[in-house]
Amino acid sequence: MVNKNKRIYLDYAATTPVDKGVLGAMAPYFSDKFGNPSSIHSFGQEAIAAVDSAREKIAKLLDCKFEEIIFTGSATEANNLAIKGLIPNSCGRKSLGRTHIVSTNIEHESVLEPLKELKKLGHEITYLKVDKNGFIKISNLERAIKNNTILVSVIYANNEIGTIQPIKKIGRLLEKINKKRQENNLPRIYFHTDAVQALQFLECRPDWLKVDLMTFSGHKIYGPKGIGALYVRKGTPLRPIILGGGQEFGLRSGTENVPYIVGFAKAVELVFSAKGGSAIKNLRDKLWGYIIKNKGDVRLNGSFNNRLPNNLNIRFPGISNESLLIALDRGGLAVSAGSACSSGAMSTSHVLRAIGLTECQSKESIRITIGKNTTEKEIRIAAEIITKIIKTLKI
């Protein structure tokens, strides 16, 4: 086994270490400022003031209204709230009418699973297919719209192959469609995007994107695990999926997780103050250059140009990704086979199958994601480890 201190972490899409500035902002709310935000005494007032300040900070950065930011326990919960909270009868008996939803076949499981449940309840789901690089066609989305369509949910940046969908173009299209539907007395179509992987690198102001619902996560942007948020445009007819004391403007009951909310807001602030992903992209491109130079028989899954700057999803023909991941970990390099949220971590990726890979090819693929703590030295060493281990595993 390699020395733990010499390990290289290149799985930032799975989770990120908590930034020291974030940890410092959170610390007082674990002990000194421990009040319940619902309490009316000074301890509670101190806590609710921290929650309000965090909400105000995020709303200002996203250029949206204070009450449009809803804190949740995770991005998974936020996605469930966005989808099940919007759809009539989503948590009860089967719908008497057939409500229609349009999504894609490369969504995160926290979108796909609620959609499966809605289908069981009688709702109609259309899954848009993607091309070999992982992109949907807006023309296909437009053709998929029906009179009973009330929700479109498209992931902003894919968590496995980093593909960036044209969310702004979709938002503008739906804006035009909704104007015509209003004239014809048809229900409005609401637009949701999972922006968990996008927030760190891409434009996420909801008014700019023309979205009604948008999901975020704390631990993907150097914040704590166990905190997420959902942007909900004012007037969106959302109902809660967790009932209780009516916190979060009645949309998410439960005592607010004050230290995590404070930490999440600080993480968002740090993301917006950063200069973007150019430095990370340069490291990513160097790593890819090293890999193809030393090991030519490789394939990149997804588009090279229109993907997240920290993402590489690579197929090594003839080599099992399970064997490769184990060997790389023993060699001191931490990467993944895809989504860390799947219960069957080594199961075939639905995203890779969606872009045309066979089951065998999907099981030859790994995901490498770079973070702000990654150094050029680590990139060189990682390339050396990969090259060395590939030679030993090649059939």
C-alpha positions in Angstrom: 0.0 0.0 0.0 1.1 3.5 -0.8 1.8 6.1 2.0 -1.5 7.9 2.8 0.3 11.3 2.7 1.4 10.6 -0.9 -2.0 9.7 -2.3 -3.4 11.8 -5.2 -7.1 12.6 -5.2 -8.6 13.1 -8.6 -12.3 12.4 -7.9 -13.5 15.9 -7.2 -16.8 15.3 -9.0 -17.7 12.8 -6.3 -16.9 15.2 -3.4 -14.5 17.9 -2.5 -12.6 18.7 0.8 -14.1 21.4 2.9 -12.4 24.7 2.3 -10.6 26.1 5.4 -12.5 29.3 5.0 -15.8 27.4 4.9 -14.8 25.4 8.0 -13.9 28.6 9.9 -17.3 30.2 9.0 -19.1 27.1 10.3 -17.2 26.5 13.5 -19.0 29.0 15.8 -22.4 27.5 15.0 -21.5 24.1 16.3 -20.9 25.4 19.9 -21.1 29.1 20.8 -24.0 30.0 18.5 -26.0 26.8 18.8 -29.6 28.1 19.1 -32.6 26.8 17.3 -33.6 29.3 14.5 -37.3 28.8 15.5 -36.7 29.9 19.1 -37.7 33.5 19.9 -35.0 34.2 22.5 -31.6 35.7 21.7 -30.0 32.3 21.0 -32.7 31.6 18.4 -32.5 35.1 16.9 -28.7 34.7 16.5 -29.3 31.4 14.6 -32.0 32.7 12.3 -30.0 35.8 11.6 -27.2 33.5 10.3 -29.6 31.5 8.1 -31.0 34.8 6.7 -27.6 36.2 6.1 -26.6 33.0 4.2 -29.7 33.0 2.2 -29.3 36.7 1.3 -25.7 36.1 0.3 -26.6 33.3 -2.1 -29.6 35.2 -3.5 -27.4 38.3 -4.2 -24.7 36.2 -6.0 -27.4 34.4 -8.1 -29.2 37.7 -8.7 -32.5 36.3 -7.4 -35.0 37.0 -4.6 -34.2 36.1 -0.9 -37.3 33.8 -0.6 -36.4 31.9 -3.8 -33.5 30.1 -2.1 -34.7 26.9 -0.3 -32.2 25.0 1.8 -32.4 21.2 1.8 -30.5 18.3 3.3 -28.9 17.4 -0.1 -29.1 17.9 -3.8 -30.9 14.6 -4.0 -33.7 16.1 -1.8 -33.7 19.3 -3.8 -34.2 17.3 -7.1 -37.0 15.3 -5.5 -38.6 18.5 -4.2 -38.4 20.1 -7.7 -39.9 17.1 -9.5 -42.4 15.5 -7.0 -43.3 18.9 -5.4 -44.5 20.3 -8.7 -46.5 17.3 -10.0 -50.1 16.8 -8.8 -50.7 13.6 -6.8 -47.0 12.8 -6.8 -47.2 11.4 -3.3 -50.6 9.9 -3.2 -53.0 8.0 -5.3 -52.6 7.6 -9.1 -53.3 10.8 -11.1 -56.6 10.8 -12.9 -55.0 12.8 -15.7 -51.8 12.1 -17.5 -49.3 14.9 -16.7 -46.4 14.9 -19.1 -42.7 15.5 -18.2 -39.7 15.8 -20.5 -36.2 14.9 -19.3 -33.1 13.1 -20.7 -31.6 9.7 -20.5 -28.4 11.0 -18.9 -29.8 12.6 -15.7 -28.5 11.9 -12.2 -30.2 9.1 -10.4 -31.9 11.6 -8.0 -33.9 12.8 -11.1 -34.4 9.5 -12.8 -35.7 7.7 -9.7 -38.5 10.2 -8.9 -39.5 10.1 -12.5 -39.8 6.4 -12.3 -42.1 6.8 -9.3 -44.2 9.4 -11.1 -44.6 7.0 -14.0 -46.0 4.4 -11.7 -48.5 6.9 -10.5 -49.8 7.4 -14.0 -47.7 10.3 -15.3 -46.2 10.3 -18.7 -42.4 10.7 -19.1 -40.4 11.4 -22.3 -36.7 10.8 -22.1 -34.7 12.7 -24.7 -31.8 10.7 -26.2 -28.3 12.2 -26.5 -25.8 11.9 -29.4 -22.4 10.2 -29.1 -21.0 13.2 -27.4 -23.8 13.4 -24.8 -25.8 16.3 -26.2 -29.6 16.5 -26.7 -31.1 18.2 -29.7 -33.3 21.2 -28.9 -35.4 20.3 -31.9 -36.2 17.0 -30.3 -37.2 18.7 -27.1 -39.5 21.0 -28.9 -41.1 18.1 -30.7 -41.6 16.2 -27.4 -43.8 19.0 -25.9 -47.4 18.1 -25.6 -50.5 19.9 -24.4 -50.3 18.3 -21.0 -46.5 18.9 -20.5 -45.9 20.8 -17.3 -42.2 20.1 -16.6 -38.9 19.9 -18.4 -35.9 18.8 -16.4 -32.5 18.8 -18.1 -29.1 18.4 -16.3 -26.9 21.4 -16.8 -23.5 19.6 -16.7 -23.3 15.8 -16.6 -21.7 14.3 -13.5 -20.0 11.5 -15.4 -18.9 12.8 -18.8 -19.0 16.6 -18.1 -21.3 17.4 -21.1 -22.7 20.9 -20.9 -26.2 21.2 -22.2 -27.6 24.4 -23.8 -29.7 25.4 -20.8 -30.0 29.0 -21.8 -31.3 28.1 -25.3 -33.7 25.7 -23.8 -34.9 28.3 -21.4 -35.5 30.8 -24.2 -37.4 28.2 -26.2 -39.7 27.4 -23.3 -40.3 31.1 -22.7 -41.5 31.5 -26.3 -43.6 28.3 -26.0 -45.2 29.4 -22.8 -46.3 32.7 -24.3 -48.2 30.7 -27.0 -49.6 28.3 -24.5 -50.9 31.1 -22.4 -52.8 32.4 -25.4 -54.3 29.0 -25.9 -55.1 28.4 -22.2 -52.6 25.6 -21.9 -50.7 25.0 -18.6 -47.3 26.6 -18.2 -44.2 24.5 -18.6 -41.8 24.8 -15.7 -38.1 24.4 -16.3 -35.8 22.6 -13.9 -32.0 22.0 -14.2 -29.7 20.0 -11.9 -26.7 22.4 -11.6 -24.8 20.5 -9.0 -21.7 20.1 -11.2 -22.2 23.4 -13.0 -22.2 25.9 -10.2 -18.4 25.9 -9.8 -17.6 26.6 -13.4 -20.7 27.9 -15.3 -23.1 30.8 -15.4 -25.9 29.9 -13.0 -28.0 33.1 -12.6 -31.6 31.8 -13.0 -32.9 34.8 -14.8 -30.0 34.5 -17.4 -30.7 30.8 -17.9 -34.5 31.3 -17.8 -35.0 28.4 -15.4 -37.8 28.1 -12.7 -36.1 25.5 -10.6 -32.4 24.8 -10.1 -30.5 22.4 -7.8 -27.2 22.9 -6.0 -25.0 20.9 -3.6 -22.6 22.0 -0.9 -20.0 19.2 -1.0 -19.3 19.6 -4.7 -18.0 23.1 -4.2 -15.8 22.7 -1.1 -18.6 23.0 1.3 -19.9 20.4 3.8 -21.8 17.2 2.9 -25.5 17.1 4.0 -26.6 20.5 2.6 -28.1 21.4 -0.7 -30.4 24.1 -2.1 -33.2 24.6 -4.6 -33.8 27.8 -6.4 -37.6 28.2 -6.8 -38.8 31.0 -9.0 -41.5 33.1 -7.2 -44.9 31.9 -8.4 -43.8 28.3 -9.1 -46.6 26.1 -7.6 -44.4 23.8 -5.5 -45.6 21.9 -2.5 -43.5 20.3 0.2 -42.5 16.6 0.2 -41.4 16.8 3.9 -44.1 18.0 6.3 -43.7 19.4 9.8 -43.1 22.8 11.2 -43.2 24.7 7.9 -39.6 26.0 7.8 -38.1 27.2 4.5 -41.2 29.2 3.6 -43.3 26.1 4.1 -41.4 24.1 1.5 -39.0 22.1 3.7 -39.9 21.4 7.3 -37.2 20.5 9.8 -34.9 22.4 12.1 -32.5 24.4 9.9 -28.9 23.0 9.8 -27.4 26.3 10.7 -23.6 25.5 10.5 -24.0 23.7 7.2 -26.2 26.5 5.8 -23.5 29.1 6.8 -20.8 26.9 5.3 -22.7 26.4 2.1 -23.1 30.1 1.6 -19.4 30.7 2.3 -18.6 28.0 -0.3 -20.9 29.7 -2.9 -19.2 33.0 -2.1 -15.7 31.5 -2.7 -16.9 30.0 -6.0 -18.1 33.3 -7.3 -14.9 35.1 -6.1 -12.7 32.6 -8.0 -11.4 33.4 -11.4 -13.1 30.4 -13.1 -11.8 27.1 -14.3 -9.0 28.1 -16.6 -6.2 26.8 -14.4 -8.0 23.6 -13.8 -8.7 23.2 -17.5 -5.0 23.6 -18.3 -4.1 20.8 -15.8 -6.9 18.6 -17.2 -5.5 19.2 -20.8 -2.0 18.4 -19.7 -3.1 15.2 -18.1 -4.9 14.1 -21.2 -1.8 15.0 -23.3 0.4 12.9 -21.0 -2.0 9.9 -21.2 -2.4 9.9 -25.0 1.3 10.4 -25.5 2.3 7.5 -23.3 -0.7 5.3 -23.9 -2.2 5.9 -27.4 -4.9 3.2 -27.3 -7.4 5.3 -25.3 -10.8 6.9 -26.0 -12.3 10.0 -24.6 -16.0 9.6 -23.7 -18.0 12.7 -24.5 -17.1 16.0 -26.2 -13.6 17.4 -25.5 -14.5 21.0 -26.1 -18.0 21.4 -24.6 -17.4 19.7 -21.2 -16.6 20.8 -17.7 -13.0 22.0 -17.4 -12.1 19.5 -14.7 -13.6 16.4 -16.3 -12.0 13.5 -18.2 -14.0 10.3 -18.8 -11.6 7.8 -20.5 -12.0 4.3 -21.9 -9.0 1.9 -21.9 -10.0 -0.9 -24.3 -9.4 -4.4 -23.0 -9.1 -3.3 -19.4 -11.7 -3.7 -16.7 -12.4 -0.5 -14.9 -12.9 -2.4 -11.7 -9.4 -3.9 -11.9 -8.0 -0.6 -13.0 -9.6 1.4 -10.1 -8.3 -1.1 -7.5 -4.8 -1.1 -9.0 -4.7 2.7 -9.3 -5.9 3.1 -5.7 -3.1 0.7 -4.5 -0.7 2.9 -6.6 -1.8 6.0 -4.8 -4.3 7.5 -7.2 -8.0 7.9 -6.4 -10.4 8.1 -9.4 -13.8 6.6 -10.1 -15.9 4.7 -12.6 -18.6 7.3 -12.6 -21.3 8.5 -10.3 -20.5 8.0 -6.6 -24.2 8.1 -5.8 -25.2 4.9 -7.5 -25.8 2.1 -5.0 -24.1 -0.3 -7.4 -20.9 1.6 -7.8 -19.5 -0.9 -10.3 -22.7 -1.3 -12.3 -22.8 -0.3 -16.0 -23.1 3.5 -16.4 -26.5 4.5 -17.9 -24.8 7.7 -19.2 -22.1 5.8 -21.1 -24.7 3.4 -22.6 -26.8 6.4 -23.6 -23.9 7.8 -25.7 -23.6 4.5 -27.6 -21.0 2.5 -25.6 -21.7 -1.2 -25.2 -21.9 -2.8 -21.8 -18.3 -4.0 -22.2 -17.0 -0.6 -23.3 -18.8 1.0 -20.4 -16.9 -1.3 -18.0 -13.6 -0.1 -19.6 -14.1 3.5 -18.6 -13.0 5.6 -15.7 -13.7 9.2 -14.6 -11.0 11.6 -13.6 -11.9 15.0 -12.1 -9.5 17.7 -11.1 -9.9 20.2 -8.3 -8.6 23.5 -7.1 -6.1 21.7 -4.8 -4.6 19.7 -7.7 -1.0 20.5 -8.6 1.0 20.2 -11.8 3.3 17.8 -10.0 0.3 15.6 -9.1 -0.8 15.6 -12.7 2.6 14.3 -13.9 2.7 11.6 -11.2 -0.9 10.6 -11.9 0.0 10.2 -15.6 3.0 8.0 -14.7 0.9 5.8 -12.4 -1.8 5.3 -15.0 0.8 4.5 -17.7 2.6 2.0 -15.5 -0.5 0.2 -14.3 -2.1 0.1 -17.8 0.9 -1.8 -19.0 0.5 -4.4 -16.3 -3.2 -4.9 -16.8 -3.3 -4.9 -20.6 -4.6 -8.2 -21.9 
